[in-house]
Amino acid sequence: MSIQINGKMYDVPGVSGISGTGNVVINGGTITVNGQTIVGDLEGEVIIKWEGPAANIKCTTLTLDGDVEGDVKATNVTIDGDVGGDVKGTNITIDGDIGGDADGINVTVNGDTNKGN
C-alpha cells in the first residue's frame, strides 16, 4: 500500500491496502498507518492522499475528501464522504452519511445517522 504525504509517495510495508485494515493517525506532525510511523516532524498544512476508504481516522485538524469505513475520533475536522462507524469529537462536519452514532460538541452531519443499523 502507498500513501502520498505532501506530494511524496511512501510505501507502507506489510499493508496491502488501507481499506478494511488501515488505521491512519495524524498526531503532532507525525503520520502513522497501522502502528507504523511513515513520516514525522511535519509542520503547517499536511496533505495526505490514498486510494480507497480508510478504516479509521484519529487526528486534530483535517479536511478529508473520501470515505472512512470505521470510526472517526477527531477535533476540527471536515469530511466530504461517508463514515461507516461512530463519530466522536469536537467541531466536526460531515457531508455524508454515518453508519453509527454522532457524539461530541459541535458535530454536524449533513446526511443520515445510524445508517448501518
GIMO-V872099 format. One record per backbone hydrogen bond with DSSP energy under -0.5 kcal/mol. CO is the residue of the C=O (numbers start at 1). NH is the residue of the N-H. If there is no record, write none. Layout:
CO | NH
CO | NH
This chain:
1 | 12
3 | 5
3 | 10
4 | 49
5 | 8
8 | 5
10 | 3
11 | 13
12 | 15
14 | 16
18 | 21
18 | 22
22 | 55
22 | 56
23 | 25
23 | 34
24 | 58
25 | 27
25 | 32
26 | 60
27 | 30
29 | 42
30 | 27
30 | 32
31 | 38
31 | 39
32 | 25
33 | 36
35 | 37
36 | 33
39 | 31
46 | 48
47 | 6
49 | 4
54 | 69
54 | 70
55 | 70
56 | 24
57 | 73
58 | 26
59 | 75
62 | 78
64 | 66
64 | 80
67 | 54
68 | 84
70 | 85
71 | 57
72 | 88
73 | 59
74 | 90
75 | 61
76 | 62
77 | 93
78 | 64
79 | 81
79 | 95
82 | 68
83 | 99
85 | 100
86 | 72
87 | 103
88 | 74
89 | 105
90 | 76
91 | 77
92 | 108
93 | 79
94 | 96
94 | 110
97 | 83
98 | 115
99 | 116
100 | 114
101 | 87
101 | 103
103 | 89
104 | 106
105 | 91
106 | 92
106 | 108
108 | 94
108 | 110
109 | 111
112 | 98
114 | 117
